[in-house]
Amino acid sequence: MSTPPKRRPTLDEVARTAGVSRAAASRALNRSGHVSRATREAVERAVRELDYVPNPTARALATQRAEAVVLAVSHHDPELFADPFHTQVLVGVSAVLERTDLVLMLVLADSDHGRARLERILRARRADGLMLLSLHGDDPLHHLADKTDLPVVCGGRPLGAEPRWYVDADNRGGARLATEHLIGLGRRRIATITGLLDTDVGVQRLRGHQEALAVAGLDTSLVAEADFNESGGYEAARRLLDQHPDLDAVFAASDNMAAGALRALRDAGRSVPDDVSVVGFDDAPVAGLMTPRLTTVRQPIRQLGSEMARMLLALINGEDPSPLILPTRLVVRESTAPARQSLG
């Protein structure tokens, strides 16, 4: 009787032996560059131990370029691109990809339908890499990205997670700058309108604000949450005025929310900046058009997009770039002034 042919070990067995996911094992075997050194070494040991030989057909499929990348936004409303933040990120991404042969696919993925569509794209390998933007809380989009062996770059960090590759702004430091500016003007009842607190950006800007207040020995409890938009800022400012009528400054975690706060203060008969100073965050074009013009924290929004695209290109080309935090800085305009008791 002839000896039956020896069964070839599978990729799943390699992954189990190495103690990594199947996707990570695939990335290591395909030398795509977007795995850690420890993972690659563990997979190589497992390959030697099992005498694993990759299936040439499967490997060819795995390494074939689709000549496209995906920008997936955890949002389901096409109107989100009326927000200058998302528009400028998209401009930054597009400016980098224009110098390549890669096609950009935009997927709104804050619904079951949107995520299913993205999963089909990834499973069919119709893209060479993925960029994620506007993740909320324990976002299913982030977990979906964990299942792919494609390189993934996050624009901002998911709440409570530290992805391997991301580009972010110094949200905490920028918020601290804004609040320190208000404290330096003699403001003492300083409120904040936070972004959504199921986002890392919302949490980090609140932390920076409260850190500055705590160092100065001031009350950190004047807080209202909103959805980063003008109507949310208006309603949050109304709540703050009802609960804390003696407030003398507001730090809003976005310029859109600051615009809403200015409208609420006008409706309440409060003068800006004489009665209440206001600071925003972003330095969107609208900041210079408000009345009074808005003091705000500038973050390089377009650069955020361009650096996301550059990082993804580096990963696709087998490099291993480091995460990047972009600096923020304060831009002082007419919406802030010294408190009355500080004048003279």
Salt bridges, closest charged atoms under 4 A:
ASP12 OD1 - ARG22 NE 2.95
GLU13 OE2 - ARG7 NH2 2.75
GLU41 OE2 - ARG37 NE 3.08
GLU44 OE2 - ARG31 NH2 2.97
ASP83 OD2 - HIS86 ND1 3.81
ASP110 OD2 - HIS76 ND1 3.55
ASP112 OD1 - ARG115 NH2 2.91
GLU119 OE2 - ARG123 NH2 3.01
ASP138 OD1 - HIS143 NE2 2.57
ASP149 OD1 - ARG125 NH1 2.73
ASP168 OD2 - ARG157 NE 3.11
ASP198 OD1 - HIS136 ND1 3.25
GLU211 OE2 - ARG172 NH2 2.35
GLU211 OE1 - ARG176 NH1 2.77
ASP219 OD2 - ARG189 NH1 3.16
GLU230 OE2 - ARG263 NE 2.81
ASP246 OD2 - ARG189 NE 2.99
ASP275 OD1 - ARG340 NH2 3.14
ASP283 OD2 - ARG298 NE 2.48
ASP283 OD1 - ARG333 NH2 3.00
GLU307 OE2 - ARG310 NH1 3.34
ASP320 OD1 - ARG164 NH2 3.04
GLU334 OE1 - ARG293 NE 2.93
